[in-house]
Amino acid sequence: MESNISPDELKKIAVRLCNVAGYADPDNDIKTLMPGWSIAWSSGKATDPNYFFIAEHESKDVYALAIRGSVSRNNQDVLVDWGLEDLDAALAYWPFTSNDVASGADKMPCISAGAYTGFTEMLLLRNNLGFVPLLTLREALLYLTKNGDKPLIITGHSLGGNLANVYASYFAECLKRQFSKAAGNISLVTFAAPASGNADFANDLDAKITNAWHLHNIRDVVPNFPVAARLLLVSNFYKPETPDATVIQVSTGKGQDPMTVHDFYQNLAGALLLLGYQQPKNNYEYFEANLDARWQGNNIDDWHSQVGFQHQLFNYAKYVGVDLPPVKQPIVTAEAIV
């Protein structure tokens, strides 16, 4: 494989890797889904809540880190509880930058507490495969890429994209501090990723990794989290079409009046406003997937199903020109909420 990969081809490789991560047996499935690629390092079982792997091309010239995100149990019901559980929107200080308060700059880069928990797990886990034994993820990436001299694609869908941003920031800083190298060989591609941190984090990521592409279906709720201004837009999904958040009501608890989905997201946006979350800006691409005609009733079940459908990886794959085969054994996860 050519080490100088075009942006269009990078996106296609990345979305296929994210697809492999959603299979029940990625170690074997990658051989048929992506001929010429194999898994060189694995975090553990594919059923683990946070699963990621290093893939290598048979040329040994290109490597990839793929991080699995929220995986649905069918095409309509998807995990969307980032702000309440997995994402944990409280901010945690991000020390892997050279331009912050510690160096005298007026910067305070932070990421979500949930992302920091996932990142810490990525630091601690060791190889689950029999080769490159017992190496941590960082050690394996340095070994395989010759300390950053070979191309590395970092990618993820949903929360996997969120963590891809975080780990890419960290690994770029490792190359800088350990080897005085820039991150020119790192390519970052995310699909439907919630914002990882505040403006100082996003701006630092943009400065460190310029070979980055972030894809966002404008009808997908997930990549709008937890950016307050974006959640205000979500509060009006999918008006004037249906399901319409401004008329669908949800229960708020015993003895309390119900509220509309619109009001729920308006309140959530207000609660998150002062945290100052921001998406990165480098090559941030918006596109619009079609609404699924099966889920257009003005009720909460159809809302959940439409939200889940819009978040599916196949919408992103279609946008970049890839037809994904159906996942025969999808990973099972939790239910959706508002």
N, C-alpha and C positions, 0 to 999 in steps of 0.2 A: 504494500500500500504506500502511496505517495505520502510523505510526511507533511507536505504543503497542501492541506485540505481546504477546499473552498468553503465559505460559510454555509452555502446550501447543502453541501455534502455533510458538513459537521452536524447540522440540524437533523439530517436523516439518520446518521449514525447514532446520535444522542437519543432520538425518540425510539429507535429500535432497542437500544440498551435499556431504556426505561421500561419498555415493554417486556423484555426478558426478566427484569427484576420483579415483575408481577406474576410470573409463573411459579408453580409449585416446585419445580426442579430446575432452577436456572443453570446449574452446572452442566446438565445434559441438554437442556432445551436450547441453549445458546448455539450449539453445534448445528442445529437445523434451522433456527431462526436467523442466525448471522454466520453463515459459512466463512471460515477463515479466522473466526474469533473464538477465544476460550477464556475461562475464568482462571486467573492466576492467584487470586487471594479472595477469601470469603470471610465475612464477619461471623457466620454461623448458619443456622438453619433458615431456610427461606420463610418459615412460619414465624420467625422471631419478629417482634413488633418493629424493631429498627434493623433493617437488613440492607447491606451494601456490599459491593464487590469491586475488585479490580479486574478488568478484562484486558487481554492483550491480543493484538493482531498477530497472525502467524509470521508476518515480516519482522516482528520484534521492533518495529519502528514507531508504533503508535500504541498508547495505553489509554485506558479510560477508567474513571471512578464513577460508578452508577449507584445512586442512593434511592432506595424505594420510598415512596411516599404513602399517602392514604390510598389503600386498595379497597375497592368496593366488593361487596359480595354478589352484586349483579349490576347490570348496566344502568340501573336507576337509583339504587340506594347507596349513598356514598357517605363516608365519614366527613362531617363538616363541623367538628367541635374544636377547632384550633384555638380559638380565643378563650375557651373555657377549660381546656385540659391540655391537649398536646402542645399548642403554641405557647400557652401561658404568657400573656402579653406583658407582664411586668418586666421592666428592663433590667438587664445585668451588664455590668461594665465589660467592654471588649478590649483586652490588653494587647492584641496582636496588630498593632499599628505603630508607626514611628512619629505620628503627628497627632498627639493628644496632650492632655493636661500634664502627664508625667514628663513630657519633653518641653514644657513651657508654652505650648500652643493652647489656644482657647477652643479646644475640642474635647468632647466627651462621647466617643463612640460606644454605643450600647447595642446589644441584641436582646431578643426576648429570652426570658428565663427558661422557657420550654426548649428553645433552640440551643441554649447553653447546656442543658441537660443532655440533649441528643449529641451535641458536639463532644461533650466529655466522654460519653460512651464510645464515640468514634476514636477518641484518643486511647482508651484503655483496652479495647478488644484486640485480640491477636488472631493470626491466621487460623482458620478452621480447616484448611486443606493440608495435604501431606507435603507440599513443596513450598518453598520460601517459608520454612517452618518457624513458628513462634514469633514472627516479626509483627510489630504493630503496623497499623495502616501507614503511618508516616514513614516508618523504616522501609516498608515494602515499596512505597512510591518512590522514595529516594533511590533505592537499589535498582528498581526496574527502569526508571527514567534517567539513570546515570546522573543523579543529583540535579534533575531538571533540564538536562540537555536533550531529552527526547520529548516529543509532543505528548501532552496529557490532556484528555478531555474530561471535564468534571461536569456531571449532569444529574438531574433529578426531576421528578414530577411531583407537584403538590408539596407536601412537607419535605419530600426528598429534594425538591428544588430549593426550598428554604435552607436546608442543611448544606446543599451544594454551594450556595453563596457563602455560608459561614466557613465551611472547610476550605474553599478556594481562597478566601481571605487569609486564613491561617497558614495554608501551605505556601502561598506567595510570600508571606512574611518569613517563613522558615528558610526559603531559598535566599531571601535577602540577608537575613541575619547570619546564617551559617556559611553561605558561599558567595555573598555579595553579588547575587544574580537577580536580574529582573524576572518577571513572570511571563516573558514573551512566548514561551512554549506551552503555556496553559491556555486552554480554551474552555470557557464556561457557558453552558447551555441549560437554561431552566424552562420548565413548562408549568404554568399555573402555580407558580410559587408565591405563597404569602410573603409579605415583606419581612425580612430577617431582623431588621433593626432600625435605628433612628437615622436622621439625615447624615450625621457624622460618620456612621458606619457605611451607609450606602455610597457616600461621596468618596470615602477611602477605598472601597471596593472598586468603584469606577476608575480611580486613579491607578490602582495596582494591576487590574486585569482589564485591558482594553479589548481583548478578543473575547467579548461576552455578548450573548444573545439571550434575551428574556422574552418568552412568548406568552401572550395573555389574550384569551378569548373573552371579549367584552361582555359576554353573557354568562361567564363563569364567576360565581360568587367568591371562590377561594382566593384568587390572587389579589382581591381587593382588601383582604384582611392584613393587618389590623390598621390600615391607613384610614383615618377618620373621614377625609374628603371622599375617598372611594366608597366607603360604606354608606355615605349619604346617597350616592348613585344607586347602590344596591337596594336601598329602601324603596326605590321606584321600579325595580325589576318586576315584570317584563312589560310594563305599561307602554303603549296602549294595547299590546297583545296580552294574552293570558298564559299562565296564571299571573294575576296582578297583585303584587304585594300590598297595594294600598287598600284592598278590600278584604283580603284573607285574614281571618282572625285566629289568634292562638290563645290558649289558656295561660294565665300568668300565676296561677296558684289558687288554692282554696280560699273562697271569700273575697277574691279580687276580680275586678272587671277584666274581661279579655282585652287584648290589644291587637292591632293589626301587625302583620309582618313589617310593614312600613315603619310603624312606631318602634318596633323592636330594634330595627337597625338604626333608626334615628337616635335612640337612647344609647345604643352601643357606640355609635360614632362620637357622641358627646363624652362618654366615659373614657374613650381612647385618645381624645384630641390632644391633651397635654403631653402624651408620651412621644408624639412627634415622629411616628413611623414614616418611613419613606422607601419607595422602591428604588433600585439602581436605575440609571438613565442610559447607560451604554446599550445601544441597539435594542431598546425596549419596544417590542413590536405588538401592536394590537390587531386582532382580526375578529370576525364575527361568524360564529357557527349558527346553523339553522336551529330553530326551536324544534323540539320533538313533538309532533302532532298528537302523540298518545297522551301527553301530560300537559293539557292546557285548560283544565278545569280550575275554577277559582276556589280551591280547597287546599288544605295544608298537605295532604298526601301528594297531590299533583305538583305542588310547589317543591316538596322534597325530591320528587322524582325528576322534575325538570332541572333542578339545581344539580342533582347527581349526574344526569345525562350530560349537561354542559361541561362538567368537570372531567369527563372521561378522556383518557389519553388519546383515543382514536380521533377525537376532534382536532387535537394538536398535530397528530400524525398526518391527517388529511390535509391540513394547512401547509405542511412542508412537503407534501407529495409522496407520502408513504401510506400504503394500505396495510393495516395490521391484521394478522389472522386472529380469529377469536381465541381467547384464553380458555383452554380446555379444563384446566384445574386452577381457577382463581383462588387467591388467598382470601380467607374469610376474616372480616373485621367487624367493627361495631356499627350501630345504627346511626342514622342522621338525626340532627336536631334542626331548629330553625336556622 
